[in-house]
Amino acid sequence: MKINSILVALFTVSIFASCEKNETEPLQPYDTGVIVVNSGNFSDNNGTLSLIQRTGQTAVTDIFQKENMRSIAGGLSGYAEVNDKGIILVDNSTAGKDAIEIVNARTFKTAATIPSAEIENPRTVIKVSETKAYISAWDATGDFSNFYKNPGYIAVLDLATNKIVKKIAVQNGAESLALVGNEVYVGNTGSGKTVLTVIDITSDAVKQTIEVGRNPSIIGVDASSKLWVYAGGELQKINTSSKTVENKLKITASNASKSPSSFVLSADKATIYYTFSFYDAADNYAQKGETYSFSTTSTTIEAKTPFINRLFSGGLAVDPQTGDLYAGLVPSYKQAGYVFRYKANGTLIDSVKAEIA
């Protein structure tokens, strides 16, 4: 039995294990390896997907174009797999051109396209059942003076029909998602909203909200079944049974101008990695920083000794099969980026050239 792992880089990098393949089945082109989602330069609408093998150092580039003889025609904001279907989120810089592309995850041949009339600003996609996925969407106005005027929503995608069957209204700027049992937690970005929305995946209805702080970004569920969220400048550990915040932690550092981002849990769910950076006014506002880690049992967090003495502007991910850390480096939004791979102890394995952003 073979298990695929999917690396989703926006270059925001998140990684998950896909369905198993029977060894007696003929091997398909994308049954093994890591999928990298290159978001592209937003104004150029040139997002692509790449494939790299765990032991390979060369990426197969623009695999959607390769298999379908057409481009995706937009920036990419997310990718997930449900059984043998791959769900690609397309966010075009021109209003009315967003889309969801559904492909055969083993061959990357297109199966369906959901047009912008049914989805606007798709952001994150997760599997919630064998035949259903949730997709967060901003439904933004396009007017930057009031960008998040409209409530966000969760689009319910029925993968038996490849159609959006429902939209669940949630907080403005809906973004990050986490499945915990029979519930999905929804975070947000940019809008300033201060709650997590909890949705029952059986009824596809909102159950409640949890007050946590401004712009909650969901990190994931640790080994003790606690949900980690970064909100209002604090890390928060949430009990998903009682729906209460059990602990709040601030990251302390000698440089108070630094801020954390790109949080990701280790394969054993006992460690959280993150980047910690600032913009140096003395150096033309160049972004500088490092990569750190802390234990999920920590009572204090001090960014003192870097886990990796390097900043990764493209995000972080962990391979659940190997425990390796993947880190995205974006030189600019006009040139190809790189994926760096590290052992769980921080030892560099290699780097692979990917595509734009």
Secondary structure, DSSP 4 states (H G I P E B T S, - for coil): -EEEEEEE-SS--EEEEEEEE-TTSPPPTTSSSEEEEE---GGGTB-EEEEE-TT-SSPBP-HHHHHHSS---BEEEEEEEETTEEEEEEE-SSTT--EEEEEETTT--EEEEE-TTT-SSEEEEEEEETTEEEEEE----S-TTSTT-S--EEEEEETTTTEEEEEEE-STTEEEEEEETTEEEEEE-SS---EEEEEETTTTEEEEEEE--SS-EEEEE-TTSEEEEEETTEEEEEETTTTEEEEEE-EE-S-TT-EEEEEEE-TTSSEEEEEEEEEEGGGTTEEEEEEEEEETT-S-EE--S-SBSS--TT-EEE-TTT--EEEEE-S-TTSEEEEEEE-TTS-EEEEEEEEE-
